[in-house]
Amino acid sequence: MPRTTHFITFDTYLPTGDIQPTDFVVREAPVPDLRDGEVLLQAIAFSLDPVNRIPISGKAPPRMSPHPLGEPMRGPSVCRLIESRNRDYPVGSVVTGWTPWSNLSVWPFANDWMGLTPFNDQFGKPSLALGVYGITGITAYLGISKIGKVRAGQTVLVSSAAGSVGSVAGQIARIMGARVIGMTSTREKRDVLVGQLGFDGALDYRAEDFAHQLELLMPNGPDVYFDNVGGRVSNIVMNRMRRPARIVECGQISTYGDGDGAWMMDITPIHANGLRFEGFNPALFKDEWPAAVAQLAKWVAEQRLKPLETVRTGLEALPGALADLFQGKNIGKMIVEIPQS
């Protein structure tokens, strides 16, 4: 009997508004026989990330394409090779990649910018390859050290600080000797930042007196602002920053469902206050990834860096997990684990 697999897709672009689990559908498809050079991947876990919102909007920034309707969603995953006709990838290997939201998938597939990377068994739990040892940790490390150039004694402000990248970035800044303040949305998350991760303080960005809280904690503004959210909150922060402060523009999760307005921001304070604003794409620094992962692993082993995860289970949980990510219902990395047959 031919093998089949289940995958998750959508039939309508979602240019604006909140994502709902009902926007996605689960479909079944046959698994083709392997040809020379191909491997069959069985998903172990998927990472949910804000970037998943962009391709499904129907409009995409430069160098990205809207996701084809009806095709499986894709995202960061860790998988096991269960069949192989490629000598470089033996059966039983565990790898990471940017793969379809599917139980089973045949690699290579079209437009695969990431390829497959062997998982280092010394790292322990496979899902950590999607978080602290994956693009999340690499982004945080390069953003703080290379783009932010954080130094001991500086004050660093991190938005979405209880999220996947923010929670790692803030801890790295603390390891480097900075005073770190995190911005987040709930008392529970603020307690995690200060009580578990060692942040020096935490702000409620939803509070009516947020600007006043910011003024009290850092009258001269932060030396480095690690921005994951964009929008109104970031404009408030930038208006309180002074030269030669730096803005590390990692993401703008608050604007990803805003349609045409998603790519616009107020640059007046950057110009008026003489700020250094720099966006970055970690894919442009791939030659530095191994050294970054080695340093992250050292800090984790020393218990100076604590990875956090929010875990859901089952392929069908992916749409709800993505929706919850944009509602701030995660602490640390949002992971969906796939039961192994």
Phi, psi and omega in degrees: 000132180299143178281149175230164175222161175255144177220163182245133181215187175214154185249355181221136176292151183238078187291330183220168173086177182282144174285139175241146177304329181287353176287347184246159178228151175258128180233165180246144180214152177288151174261115183288157173294147182286144170256170179304134179091352183261160175225157176252122183258136171249121184293137174257316181200151176240148173260139174255129187221152179305329182298339177299337182286331189290307184298333184273003180283343185089344174232138185224151177291173181307143176072006173237149181244146173301145182290133180298130179300138178084348178273152179302137169302157176230158176185175180297137181211163169240132189224160174248136176280119181253345171213151181208137167235036180225116186296339180280348184228089182287154176302139181096345179295147174251131185224162171244155179186187177249093194241166178297151172285084186207150175297316181233143176209148179262126179246145006279157176232167186296149174057041178268097184279345189257330184071191179248136180239126179300140177274133179277113183300336181294343181282349176084241186300124184304324183297340177295339176292343177266344183250254188297330179261006181248205184298332178298305180295320179298317178300313180298315183296310181293323180297318180284314188275315187270317183270312180285335181050047184294138179235158177303139178091347178281163174254127182242131176249130182239123174271158187048049191287342177264005177277186187295306181285316184300319182294326177283317181301316180297319179295321179296318178299322177295317178301326181279002173094011180273159168274127189238128175242133180251146174251130179205190195247341186228160176299318180303315181292321178296322177296322178296315182301312184278315186282324183257322188259353174083016174298152180278343179186168180213142182243147174266104185289347178272351183293145179297329181259030182305314182299323179291317177302318180298318180296321181291318183284328181213084184303328180262009182078170179282155172285325178225130175247114177266103191260123175247354191243328184065201173068203186302315183300316181292327176296322176298315180297311185296329178292345181252006179266152182231151177305138007257044183299154184240141175247120175264107185271095183269326182186172180221062187301332182289345185249358189292343177253019186262014178065226184298333181285353186296335187254015181248142176211161180277110181266004183305311181294333178297315180288311186293324184263003177065041183272154175261115182248126181218120171271160179206153177239115183300338179296339179282353182238035187299332179292344180262357182299313182302317179294322179296314181296320179298319179291319178299317180297323178297315180293322177296316180299326179277359181062027175269342180233123186247111177286139177241142179224145164247121191245130170245168186229134173102142181304320182293347179279349185300311180300316179295323179294321178294317177299317181293329177302317181282350173264004178071030183268013177248153166239120186077210185283130174275118184237140169243117179269142181254119179304140183265129180276000000 
